[in-house]
């Protein structure tokens, strides 16, 4: 078996497992929130349902893309220009995962009932949005460096 393909499959199947697990956690949280005996404000429930649905959609698209990447057989990690969509999805996924962790910690500590939508939005904007931008910048830099290395390796 080709070593490049084997390494690619290990990396992308591992990433796909992380994406799948995160999607399961988001779905589990919506189920726990809906089946809880406490009455949550409707704004908190709609906020949680919105970001969980968005996380599930992004996870599905990203998982599909990662599984496709794992099945390719070309050189290791050659990234094309049309991979900006994947970078955006990965960045959005990391930001939504941070928001998921924030809301889950509020839920598990029991503060979600007493918190307002403003608190959750402020926490999301304070932590989730910077993570999206930082992740996008880091992945973009990695992509540019990877493209430089691959182009130099192909010229030699």
Secondary structure, 3 states (H helix, E strand, C coil): CCHHHHHHHHHHHHHHHHHHHHHHHHHHHHHHHHHCCCCCCHHHHHHHHHHHHHHHHHHHHHHHHHHHHHHCCCCCCCCCHHHHHHHHHHHHHHHHHHHHHHHHHHHHHCCCCCCCHHHHHHHHHHHHHHHHHHHHHHHHHHHHHHHHHHHHHHHC
